């Protein structure tokens, strides 16, 4: 059971888009030690996902799945998988999606299949990801098979299979009512570039812009300069490694809403009528060999156009290299624990607020107040000072800070503050006594 009045108030906040009030309200509605709190944890997790507080959502979804009797466990497992993907915990995400797929009551398998495929793609397991996207797109319950096919095409591009990518993007564009035509057209243009069809790429880039999609500057130049490039002689063999463009905004299927609500992609609800992928496109009526044969035929038709490719590839590769260098610097900063507030700011902030008798919730990930109180009670509230002695990054999204607390009478006390990245900053996930400094004895 939950506190129904608080739950109802939180539901109203959720309906009007006040995600913060909703998350706080659902957590406040939880009755401690009552096993039937899953629906409140689940709705709190959904609100936190709307706020992009992925690590907090992971915590509360894990509370929700503790109830073996909860009727929507499959949806919760799928939501947990989505939160884990956003937190960079891909192995755990795949396991969560697999569990969702084993629930016979879970009737939206495409959601788990798409999430699982995205996690596999992020792990470099592209062939498995492609199979997952194909299965999800073929699911007649999938209301956005076009977005799934777009993801399939992106996966084929990463696998250096541009012929298959072309067919996937074309299939996406054939889905009636598909709302991601601009990104899919731009992705199709990249696939054509990798195949050496420069003029055709320029045409679909122009279509993407006409559909309202803003092309990156490098590809705008490709479109504008395609007709001005002089022939370079003999046809060139495709060299896809030179055009490794990976900055497209893929349609990310997330299960953020309550069971039965519309699927969301990139934060915007998709409300298309259910489509049968088999009826929308002939893509699944062809086998792999037939798809390759079809694209070889297109290559023969456009062989003359591919002679313009080398100059453009060199120019685009230089632009992509600059982007890659910037992305590499940002990734390195994240891997080394960079953030604001910093790890030290968060660790010192929670301790100083506790000593001053001030609220500490702002320094914590979203967990029940009872969990926060239990952790903070391990620290004497009258300590005189605290010193951060070591911070160890255990992953790009988690760290452990060793803290020594001095008290008026007695030996200093050592603690480990578990930290979790939230956005670009850090929050407290837990506090434990560190008995290692006293040889394992309290």
DRENDO-1510 file (C-alpha; in Angstrom, 1 decimal, always signed):
<recs>
REC; n; res; u; v; w
REC; 1; UNK; +0.0; +0.0; +0.0 .
REC; 2; UNK; +1.0; +3.6; -0.4 .
REC; 3; UNK; -0.3; +6.9; +1.0 .
REC; 4; UNK; -3.1; +7.4; -1.5 .
REC; 5; UNK; -3.5; +11.1; -1.0 .
REC; 6; UNK; +0.2; +11.8; -1.6 .
REC; 7; UNK; +0.2; +9.4; -4.5 .
REC; 8; UNK; -2.8; +11.2; -6.1 .
REC; 9; UNK; -1.2; +14.6; -5.6 .
REC; 10; UNK; +2.0; +13.3; -7.2 .
REC; 11; UNK; +0.0; +11.9; -10.1 .
REC; 12; UNK; -1.5; +15.4; -10.7 .
REC; 13; UNK; +2.0; +16.9; -10.7 .
REC; 14; UNK; +3.1; +14.3; -13.2 .
REC; 15; UNK; +0.2; +15.0; -15.5 .
REC; 16; UNK; +0.9; +18.7; -15.6 .
REC; 17; UNK; +4.7; +18.1; -16.3 .
REC; 18; UNK; +6.0; +19.1; -12.9 .
REC; 19; UNK; +8.5; +16.2; -12.8 .
REC; 20; UNK; +10.4; +17.3; -9.7 .
REC; 21; UNK; +7.2; +17.6; -7.6 .
REC; 22; UNK; +6.0; +14.3; -9.0 .
REC; 23; UNK; +9.2; +12.4; -8.1 .
REC; 24; UNK; +9.3; +13.8; -4.6 .
REC; 25; UNK; +5.5; +13.2; -4.2 .
REC; 26; UNK; +5.7; +9.5; -5.3 .
REC; 27; UNK; +8.7; +8.9; -3.0 .
REC; 28; UNK; +6.8; +10.6; -0.1 .
REC; 29; UNK; +3.8; +8.4; -0.7 .
REC; 30; UNK; +5.9; +5.2; +0.1 .
REC; 31; UNK; +5.1; +3.6; +3.4 .
REC; 32; UNK; +8.3; +2.3; +4.9 .
REC; 33; UNK; +8.7; -1.5; +5.2 .
REC; 34; UNK; +5.5; -2.0; +3.2 .
REC; 35; UNK; +6.2; -4.5; +0.3 .
REC; 36; UNK; +3.4; -3.1; -1.9 .
REC; 37; UNK; +5.2; +0.1; -2.8 .
REC; 38; UNK; +6.2; -0.9; -6.4 .
REC; 39; UNK; +3.8; +1.5; -8.2 .
REC; 40; UNK; +5.1; +4.5; -6.3 .
REC; 41; UNK; +8.7; +3.6; -7.0 .
REC; 42; UNK; +7.9; +2.9; -10.7 .
REC; 43; UNK; +6.1; +6.3; -11.2 .
REC; 44; UNK; +9.0; +8.1; -9.3 .
REC; 45; UNK; +11.4; +6.5; -11.7 .
REC; 46; UNK; +9.4; +7.6; -14.7 .
REC; 47; UNK; +9.4; +11.2; -13.4 .
REC; 48; UNK; +13.2; +11.0; -12.8 .
REC; 49; UNK; +13.7; +9.8; -16.4 .
REC; 50; UNK; +11.8; +12.8; -17.6 .
REC; 51; UNK; +14.2; +14.9; -15.7 .
REC; 52; UNK; +17.2; +13.0; -17.2 .
REC; 53; UNK; +18.3; +11.9; -13.8 .
REC; 54; UNK; +19.3; +8.5; -15.0 .
REC; 55; UNK; +21.2; +7.2; -11.9 .
REC; 56; UNK; +18.4; +8.2; -9.6 .
REC; 57; UNK; +15.9; +6.4; -11.8 .
REC; 58; UNK; +18.1; +3.2; -11.6 .
REC; 59; UNK; +17.9; +3.3; -7.8 .
REC; 60; UNK; +14.1; +3.6; -7.5 .
REC; 61; UNK; +13.4; +1.1; -10.3 .
REC; 62; UNK; +15.5; -1.4; -8.5 .
REC; 63; UNK; +13.3; -0.8; -5.4 .
REC; 64; UNK; +10.2; -1.4; -7.6 .
REC; 65; UNK; +11.3; -4.8; -8.9 .
REC; 66; UNK; +11.6; -6.1; -5.3 .
REC; 67; UNK; +7.9; -6.7; -5.3 .
REC; 68; UNK; +7.4; -10.1; -6.9 .
REC; 69; UNK; +3.6; -9.6; -7.1 .
REC; 70; UNK; +3.7; -6.3; -9.1 .
REC; 71; UNK; +1.7; -6.8; -12.3 .
REC; 72; UNK; +3.9; -4.6; -14.5 .
REC; 73; UNK; +7.3; -6.0; -13.6 .
REC; 74; UNK; +8.1; -6.5; -17.3 .
REC; 75; UNK; +7.7; -2.7; -17.9 .
REC; 76; UNK; +9.7; -1.9; -14.9 .
REC; 77; UNK; +12.6; -4.1; -16.0 .
REC; 78; UNK; +12.5; -2.5; -19.4 .
REC; 79; UNK; +12.5; +1.0; -17.8 .
REC; 80; UNK; +15.4; +0.0; -15.6 .
REC; 81; UNK; +17.3; -1.2; -18.8 .
REC; 82; UNK; +16.7; +2.2; -20.4 .
REC; 83; UNK; +18.0; +4.0; -17.3 .
REC; 84; UNK; +21.1; +1.8; -17.2 .
REC; 85; UNK; +21.8; +2.5; -20.8 .
REC; 86; UNK; +21.7; +6.2; -20.1 .
REC; 87; UNK; +24.0; +5.6; -17.2 .
REC; 88; UNK; +26.5; +3.8; -19.4 .
REC; 89; UNK; +25.9; +0.4; -17.6 .
REC; 90; UNK; +25.4; -1.6; -20.8 .
REC; 91; UNK; +26.0; -5.1; -19.5 .
REC; 92; UNK; +23.4; -4.6; -16.7 .
REC; 93; UNK; +21.1; -3.0; -19.2 .
REC; 94; UNK; +21.1; -6.0; -21.5 .
REC; 95; UNK; +20.4; -8.3; -18.5 .
REC; 96; UNK; +17.4; -6.1; -17.5 .
REC; 97; UNK; +16.0; -6.1; -21.0 .
REC; 98; UNK; +16.4; -9.9; -21.2 .
REC; 99; UNK; +14.5; -10.2; -17.9 .
REC; 100; UNK; +11.7; -8.0; -19.3 .
REC; 101; UNK; +11.4; -10.3; -22.4 .
REC; 102; UNK; +10.9; -13.3; -20.1 .
REC; 103; UNK; +7.7; -11.8; -18.6 .
REC; 104; UNK; +4.7; -13.4; -20.4 .
REC; 105; UNK; +2.5; -10.4; -19.3 .
REC; 106; UNK; +4.8; -7.9; -21.0 .
REC; 107; UNK; +3.1; -7.1; -24.2 .
REC; 108; UNK; +5.4; -4.4; -25.6 .
REC; 109; UNK; +8.4; -6.6; -26.5 .
REC; 110; UNK; +9.5; -4.1; -29.2 .
REC; 111; UNK; +10.5; -1.6; -26.4 .
REC; 112; UNK; +12.8; -4.1; -24.7 .
REC; 113; UNK; +14.1; -5.4; -28.1 .
REC; 114; UNK; +15.0; -1.8; -29.2 .
REC; 115; UNK; +16.6; -0.9; -25.8 .
REC; 116; UNK; +18.6; -4.1; -25.8 .
REC; 117; UNK; +19.8; -3.5; -29.3 .
REC; 118; UNK; +20.9; +0.0; -28.4 .
REC; 119; UNK; +22.9; -1.3; -25.5 .
REC; 120; UNK; +24.5; -4.0; -27.6 .
REC; 121; UNK; +25.4; -1.4; -30.3 .
REC; 122; UNK; +27.1; +0.8; -27.6 .
REC; 123; UNK; +29.1; -2.2; -26.5 .
REC; 124; UNK; +30.4; -2.8; -30.1 .
REC; 125; UNK; +28.2; -5.9; -30.6 .
REC; 126; UNK; +26.7; -4.6; -33.9 .
REC; 127; UNK; +25.7; -7.8; -35.5 .
REC; 128; UNK; +23.6; -8.7; -32.4 .
REC; 129; UNK; +22.2; -5.2; -32.3 .
REC; 130; UNK; +21.1; -5.4; -36.0 .
REC; 131; UNK; +19.2; -8.6; -35.3 .
REC; 132; UNK; +17.4; -7.0; -32.4 .
REC; 133; UNK; +16.4; -3.9; -34.4 .
REC; 134; UNK; +15.1; -6.1; -37.2 .
REC; 135; UNK; +13.0; -8.1; -34.8 .
REC; 136; UNK; +11.7; -5.0; -33.1 .
REC; 137; UNK; +10.8; -3.4; -36.5 .
REC; 138; UNK; +8.8; -6.6; -37.5 .
REC; 139; UNK; +6.8; -6.5; -34.3 .
REC; 140; UNK; +3.3; -5.5; -35.4 .
REC; 141; UNK; +2.7; -3.7; -32.0 .
REC; 142; UNK; +5.6; -1.3; -32.7 .
REC; 143; UNK; +4.0; +2.2; -33.3 .
REC; 144; UNK; +7.2; +3.6; -34.7 .
REC; 145; UNK; +8.8; +1.0; -36.9 .
REC; 146; UNK; +10.3; +3.8; -39.0 .
REC; 147; UNK; +12.4; +4.9; -36.0 .
REC; 148; UNK; +13.5; +1.3; -35.4 .
REC; 149; UNK; +14.5; +0.9; -39.1 .
REC; 150; UNK; +16.5; +4.2; -38.8 .
REC; 151; UNK; +18.4; +2.7; -35.9 .
REC; 152; UNK; +19.0; -0.5; -37.9 .
REC; 153; UNK; +20.5; +1.6; -40.7 .
REC; 154; UNK; +22.8; +3.4; -38.2 .
REC; 155; UNK; +23.9; +0.0; -36.9 .
REC; 156; UNK; +24.7; -1.2; -40.4 .
REC; 157; UNK; +26.8; +2.0; -41.0 .
REC; 158; UNK; +28.8; +1.3; -37.9 .
REC; 159; UNK; +29.3; -2.3; -39.2 .
REC; 160; UNK; +30.7; -0.8; -42.5 .
REC; 161; UNK; +27.7; -2.3; -44.4 .
REC; 162; UNK; +26.5; +0.7; -46.3 .
REC; 163; UNK; +24.5; -1.3; -48.9 .
REC; 164; UNK; +22.3; -2.7; -46.0 .
REC; 165; UNK; +22.2; +0.7; -44.4 .
REC; 166; UNK; +20.7; +2.2; -47.6 .
REC; 167; UNK; +17.9; -0.4; -47.6 .
REC; 168; UNK; +17.1; +0.1; -43.9 .
REC; 169; UNK; +16.9; +3.9; -44.3 .
REC; 170; UNK; +14.7; +3.5; -47.4 .
REC; 171; UNK; +12.5; +1.2; -45.6 .
REC; 172; UNK; +12.1; +3.7; -42.7 .
REC; 173; UNK; +11.2; +6.4; -45.2 .
REC; 174; UNK; +8.5; +4.2; -46.7 .
REC; 175; UNK; +6.6; +3.9; -43.4 .
REC; 176; UNK; +3.5; +6.0; -43.6 .
REC; 177; UNK; +3.4; +8.8; -41.1 .
REC; 178; UNK; +7.0; +8.4; -40.1 .
REC; 179; UNK; +8.0; +11.6; -38.3 .
REC; 180; UNK; +11.8; +11.2; -38.5 .
REC; 181; UNK; +12.1; +11.7; -42.2 .
REC; 182; UNK; +14.7; +14.5; -41.9 .
REC; 183; UNK; +17.3; +12.5; -39.9 .
REC; 184; UNK; +16.6; +9.3; -41.9 .
REC; 185; UNK; +17.3; +11.2; -45.2 .
REC; 186; UNK; +20.5; +12.7; -43.8 .
REC; 187; UNK; +21.6; +9.2; -42.7 .
REC; 188; UNK; +20.7; +7.8; -46.1 .
REC; 189; UNK; +22.9; +10.5; -47.7 .
REC; 190; UNK; +25.9; +9.4; -45.5 .
REC; 191; UNK; +25.3; +5.8; -46.7 .
REC; 192; UNK; +25.4; +6.9; -50.3 .
REC; 193; UNK; +28.6; +8.8; -49.7 .
REC; 194; UNK; +30.2; +5.7; -48.3 .
REC; 195; UNK; +29.1; +3.8; -51.5 .
REC; 196; UNK; +30.6; +6.6; -53.7 .
REC; 197; UNK; +27.3; +8.0; -54.9 .
REC; 198; UNK; +28.1; +11.6; -54.3 .
REC; 199; UNK; +25.3; +13.2; -56.5 .
REC; 200; UNK; +22.7; +11.0; -55.0 .
REC; 201; UNK; +23.9; +11.9; -51.5 .
REC; 202; UNK; +23.7; +15.6; -52.3 .
REC; 203; UNK; +20.1; +15.0; -53.5 .
REC; 204; UNK; +18.9; +13.4; -50.3 .
REC; 205; UNK; +20.8; +15.9; -48.2 .
REC; 206; UNK; +18.7; +18.6; -49.9 .
REC; 207; UNK; +15.6; +16.6; -49.2 .
REC; 208; UNK; +16.6; +16.3; -45.5 .
REC; 209; UNK; +16.9; +20.1; -45.4 .
REC; 210; UNK; +13.5; +20.5; -47.1 .
REC; 211; UNK; +12.1; +18.2; -44.4 .
REC; 212; UNK; +13.3; +20.7; -41.7 .
REC; 213; UNK; +16.4; +18.8; -40.7 .
REC; 214; UNK; +19.5; +21.0; -40.0 .
REC; 215; UNK; +22.5; +19.4; -41.6 .
REC; 216; UNK; +26.0; +19.7; -40.0 .
REC; 217; UNK; +28.1; +22.2; -41.8 .
REC; 218; UNK; +30.4; +19.6; -43.4 .
REC; 219; UNK; +27.4; +17.9; -45.2 .
REC; 220; UNK; +25.9; +21.3; -46.2 .
REC; 221; UNK; +29.1; +21.9; -48.1 .
REC; 222; UNK; +28.9; +18.5; -49.7 .
REC; 223; UNK; +25.4; +19.3; -51.0 .
REC; 224; UNK; +26.4; +22.8; -52.2 .
REC; 225; UNK; +29.7; +21.7; -53.9 .
REC; 226; UNK; +28.6; +18.5; -55.5 .
REC; 227; UNK; +27.8; +20.1; -58.9 .
REC; 228; UNK; +31.0; +22.2; -58.8 .
REC; 229; UNK; +33.6; +19.4; -58.4 .
REC; 230; UNK; +35.4; +18.4; -61.6 .
REC; 231; UNK; +35.6; +14.7; -62.6 .
REC; 232; UNK; +38.6; +13.0; -61.1 .
REC; 233; UNK; +39.1; +10.3; -63.7 .
REC; 234; UNK; +38.5; +6.6; -63.0 .
REC; 235; UNK; +35.7; +5.4; -60.6 .
REC; 236; UNK; +36.8; +5.0; -57.1 .
REC; 237; UNK; +36.2; +2.1; -54.8 .
REC; 238; UNK; +34.3; +3.0; -51.6 .
REC; 239; UNK; +36.4; +3.8; -48.6 .
REC; 240; UNK; +33.9; +4.1; -45.8 .
REC; 241; UNK; +36.5; +4.4; -43.1 .
REC; 242; UNK; +37.3; +7.9; -44.4 .
REC; 243; UNK; +33.7; +9.1; -43.8 .
REC; 244; UNK; +33.1; +7.9; -40.2 .
REC; 245; UNK; +30.3; +10.3; -39.3 .
REC; 246; UNK; +28.6; +9.2; -36.0 .
REC; 247; UNK; +27.0; +12.3; -34.7 .
REC; 248; UNK; +23.5; +11.7; -36.0 .
REC; 249; UNK; +20.6; +11.9; -33.5 .
REC; 250; UNK; +19.2; +8.4; -33.6 .
REC; 251; UNK; +15.6; +7.8; -32.6 .
REC; 252; UNK; +16.1; +6.5; -29.0 .
REC; 253; UNK; +13.2; +4.3; -27.8 .
REC; 254; UNK; +12.7; +4.9; -24.1 .
REC; 255; UNK; +10.0; +3.5; -21.9 .
REC; 256; UNK; +9.5; +6.5; -19.7 .
REC; 257; UNK; +5.8; +6.6; -19.3 .
REC; 258; UNK; +3.4; +4.4; -17.3 .
REC; 259; UNK; +2.3; +1.1; -18.7 .
REC; 260; UNK; +0.0; +1.6; -21.6 .
REC; 261; UNK; +1.1; +5.1; -22.5 .
REC; 262; UNK; +2.6; +6.1; -25.8 .
REC; 263; UNK; +6.2; +5.3; -26.5 .
REC; 264; UNK; +8.5; +8.3; -26.4 .
REC; 265; UNK; +11.5; +9.0; -28.6 .
REC; 266; UNK; +13.9; +11.7; -27.7 .
REC; 267; UNK; +11.4; +13.1; -25.2 .
REC; 268; UNK; +8.6; +13.6; -27.7 .
REC; 269; UNK; +5.6; +11.2; -27.6 .
REC; 270; UNK; +5.0; +9.2; -30.7 .
REC; 271; UNK; +1.2; +8.9; -31.3 .
REC; 272; UNK; +1.2; +7.1; -34.7 .
REC; 273; UNK; -1.4; +4.4; -35.2 .
REC; 274; UNK; +0.0; +0.9; -34.9 .
REC; 275; UNK; +1.6; -0.2; -38.1 .
REC; 276; UNK; +2.4; -3.6; -39.4 .
REC; 277; UNK; +6.0; -3.4; -40.6 .
REC; 278; UNK; +5.4; -6.2; -43.1 .
REC; 279; UNK; +2.7; -4.1; -44.8 .
REC; 280; UNK; +4.6; -0.8; -44.6 .
REC; 281; UNK; +7.7; -1.8; -46.5 .
REC; 282; UNK; +9.1; -4.6; -48.6 .
REC; 283; UNK; +12.3; -4.6; -46.7 .
REC; 284; UNK; +11.5; -7.8; -44.7 .
REC; 285; UNK; +10.5; -9.6; -47.9 .
REC; 286; UNK; +14.1; -9.6; -49.1 .
REC; 287; UNK; +17.0; -11.7; -47.8 .
REC; 288; UNK; +20.5; -10.3; -47.3 .
REC; 289; UNK; +21.7; -11.4; -50.7 .
REC; 290; UNK; +18.7; -9.8; -52.5 .
REC; 291; UNK; +19.3; -6.5; -50.7 .
REC; 292; UNK; +23.0; -6.5; -51.8 .
REC; 293; UNK; +22.0; -7.4; -55.3 .
REC; 294; UNK; +19.6; -4.4; -55.4 .
REC; 295; UNK; +22.2; -2.0; -54.3 .
REC; 296; UNK; +24.8; -3.3; -56.7 .
REC; 297; UNK; +22.3; -2.5; -59.5 .
REC; 298; UNK; +22.0; +1.1; -58.1 .
REC; 299; UNK; +25.9; +1.3; -58.1 .
REC; 300; UNK; +26.0; +0.4; -61.8 .
REC; 301; UNK; +23.5; +3.1; -62.6 .
REC; 302; UNK; +25.4; +5.8; -60.8 .
REC; 303; UNK; +29.0; +4.7; -61.4 .
REC; 304; UNK; +29.8; +7.9; -63.3 .
REC; 305; UNK; +28.7; +10.0; -60.3 .
REC; 306; UNK; +31.1; +8.3; -58.0 .
REC; 307; UNK; +34.1; +9.8; -59.7 .
REC; 308; UNK; +33.6; +13.0; -57.7 .
REC; 309; UNK; +34.0; +11.3; -54.4 .
REC; 310; UNK; +37.7; +11.6; -53.4 .
REC; 311; UNK; +37.9; +15.4; -53.0 .
REC; 312; UNK; +34.8; +15.5; -50.9 .
REC; 313; UNK; +35.9; +12.6; -48.7 .
REC; 314; UNK; +39.2; +14.3; -47.9 .
REC; 315; UNK; +37.4; +17.5; -47.0 .
REC; 316; UNK; +34.7; +15.8; -44.9 .
REC; 317; UNK; +37.3; +13.6; -43.1 .
REC; 318; UNK; +39.2; +16.7; -42.0 .
REC; 319; UNK; +36.0; +18.2; -40.5 .
REC; 320; UNK; +35.1; +14.9; -38.8 .
REC; 321; UNK; +38.7; +14.8; -37.4 .
REC; 322; UNK; +38.2; +18.1; -35.6 .
REC; 323; UNK; +34.9; +16.9; -34.2 .
REC; 324; UNK; +36.5; +13.7; -33.0 .
REC; 325; UNK; +39.3; +15.5; -31.3 .
REC; 326; UNK; +36.8; +17.7; -29.4 .
REC; 327; UNK; +34.7; +14.6; -28.5 .
REC; 328; UNK; +37.9; +12.8; -27.3 .
REC; 329; UNK; +38.8; +15.7; -25.0 .
REC; 330; UNK; +35.3; +15.7; -23.5 .
REC; 331; UNK; +35.3; +11.9; -23.1 .
REC; 332; UNK; +38.7; +12.1; -21.4 .
REC; 333; UNK; +37.4; +14.7; -18.9 .
REC; 334; UNK; +34.4; +12.5; -18.1 .
REC; 335; UNK; +36.6; +9.4; -17.6 .
REC; 336; UNK; +38.8; +11.3; -15.1 .
REC; 337; UNK; +35.9; +12.3; -13.0 .
REC; 338; UNK; +35.4; +15.9; -14.1 .
REC; 339; UNK; +32.1; +17.4; -13.1 .
REC; 340; UNK; +30.3; +20.3; -11.6 .
REC; 341; UNK; +29.6; +20.1; -8.7 .
REC; 342; UNK; +32.9; +18.2; -8.3 .
REC; 343; UNK; +33.3; +15.0; -6.4 .
REC; 344; UNK; +35.0; +16.9; -3.6 .
REC; 345; UNK; +32.3; +19.6; -3.5 .
REC; 346; UNK; +29.6; +17.0; -3.1 .
REC; 347; UNK; +31.4; +15.0; -0.4 .
REC; 348; UNK; +32.3; +18.1; +1.6 .
REC; 349; UNK; +28.9; +19.7; +1.0 .
REC; 350; UNK; +26.9; +16.8; +2.4 .
REC; 351; UNK; +29.1; +16.5; +5.5 .
REC; 352; UNK; +29.1; +20.2; +6.3 .
REC; 353; UNK; +25.3; +20.5; +5.8 .
REC; 354; UNK; +24.8; +17.5; +8.2 .
REC; 355; UNK; +27.1; +19.1; +10.8 .
REC; 356; UNK; +25.2; +22.4; +10.6 .
REC; 357; UNK; +21.9; +20.6; +11.0 .
REC; 358; UNK; +20.8; +21.6; +7.5 .
REC; 359; UNK; +18.9; +19.4; +4.9 .
REC; 360; UNK; +21.2; +17.1; +3.0 .
REC; 361; UNK; +18.7; +15.8; +0.4 .
REC; 362; UNK; +20.1; +18.1; -2.4 .
REC; 363; UNK; +23.4; +16.2; -2.3 .
REC; 364; UNK; +21.8; +12.8; -2.7 .
REC; 365; UNK; +20.5; +10.8; -5.6 .
REC; 366; UNK; +16.7; +10.3; -5.4 .
REC; 367; UNK; +16.3; +7.6; -2.7 .
REC; 368; UNK; +13.7; +7.2; +0.1 .
REC; 369; UNK; +14.3; +9.6; +3.0 .
REC; 370; UNK; +14.7; +6.6; +5.3 .
REC; 371; UNK; +17.7; +5.4; +3.3 .
REC; 372; UNK; +19.3; +8.9; +3.6 .
REC; 373; UNK; +18.6; +9.1; +7.3 .
REC; 374; UNK; +20.1; +5.6; +7.9 .
REC; 375; UNK; +23.3; +6.5; +6.0 .
REC; 376; UNK; +23.8; +9.9; +7.7 .
REC; 377; UNK; +23.2; +8.4; +11.1 .
REC; 378; UNK; +26.5; +6.5; +10.8 .
REC; 379; UNK; +28.3; +9.9; +11.2 .
REC; 380; UNK; +28.4; +11.7; +14.6 .
REC; 381; UNK; +26.6; +15.0; +14.0 .
REC; 382; UNK; +29.0; +16.8; +16.3 .
REC; 383; UNK; +32.2; +16.1; +14.5 .
REC; 384; UNK; +34.7; +18.9; +14.4 .
REC; 385; UNK; +36.1; +18.6; +10.9 .
REC; 386; UNK; +36.2; +16.4; +7.8 .
REC; 387; UNK; +39.1; +15.7; +5.4 .
REC; 388; UNK; +38.8; +14.1; +2.0 .
REC; 389; UNK; +41.8; +11.8; +1.6 .
REC; 390; UNK; +41.2; +9.9; -1.6 .
REC; 391; UNK; +38.8; +9.8; -4.6 .
REC; 392; UNK; +38.8; +6.7; -6.8 .
REC; 393; UNK; +36.8; +6.6; -10.0 .
REC; 394; UNK; +35.3; +3.2; -10.4 .
REC; 395; UNK; +33.6; +4.0; -13.8 .
REC; 396; UNK; +32.8; +7.1; -15.8 .
REC; 397; UNK; +29.6; +7.4; -13.8 .
REC; 398; UNK; +30.6; +6.3; -10.3 .
REC; 399; UNK; +33.4; +7.0; -7.7 .
REC; 400; UNK; +34.3; +6.4; -4.1 .
REC; 401; UNK; +35.6; +9.1; -1.8 .
REC; 402; UNK; +37.5; +8.3; +1.4 .
REC; 403; UNK; +36.8; +10.8; +4.2 .
REC; 404; UNK; +38.2; +11.1; +7.7 .
REC; 405; UNK; +36.0; +12.7; +10.3 .
REC; 406; UNK; +37.6; +14.2; +13.5 .
REC; 407; UNK; +35.6; +14.2; +16.7 .
REC; 408; UNK; +36.2; +16.0; +20.1 .
REC; 409; UNK; +37.0; +12.8; +22.0 .
REC; 410; UNK; +38.3; +9.7; +20.5 .
REC; 411; UNK; +40.1; +8.5; +17.4 .
REC; 412; UNK; +39.2; +9.9; +13.9 .
REC; 413; UNK; +36.5; +7.9; +12.0 .
REC; 414; UNK; +36.9; +6.9; +8.4 .
REC; 415; UNK; +34.0; +6.6; +5.9 .
REC; 416; UNK; +33.6; +5.8; +2.2 .
REC; 417; UNK; +31.2; +8.1; +0.3 .
REC; 418; UNK; +29.8; +6.4; -2.8 .
REC; 419; UNK; +29.3; +9.0; -5.6 .
REC; 420; UNK; +27.2; +8.8; -8.7 .
REC; 421; UNK; +27.4; +11.1; -11.7 .
REC; 422; UNK; +24.2; +13.0; -12.5 .
REC; 423; UNK; +24.4; +15.0; -15.7 .
REC; 424; UNK; +27.7; +16.8; -15.5 .
REC; 425; UNK; +27.9; +16.7; -11.7 .
REC; 426; UNK; +28.0; +14.3; -8.8 .
REC; 427; UNK; +25.7; +13.2; -6.0 .
REC; 428; UNK; +25.9; +10.9; -3.0 .
REC; 429; UNK; +24.6; +7.4; -3.5 .
REC; 430; UNK; +25.6; +5.9; -0.1 .
REC; 431; UNK; +27.8; +6.3; +3.0 .
REC; 432; UNK; +29.5; +3.4; +4.7 .
REC; 433; UNK; +32.0; +3.0; +7.6 .
REC; 434; UNK; +35.5; +2.2; +6.4 .
REC; 435; UNK; +36.8; -0.4; +8.9 .
REC; 436; UNK; +39.9; -1.1; +6.8 .
REC; 437; UNK; +41.8; +1.6; +8.6 .
REC; 438; UNK; +41.2; -0.2; +11.9 .
REC; 439; UNK; +42.0; -3.6; +10.6 .
REC; 440; UNK; +38.4; -4.5; +10.1 .
REC; 441; UNK; +37.2; -3.9; +13.6 .
REC; 442; UNK; +34.7; -1.1; +14.7 .
</recs>
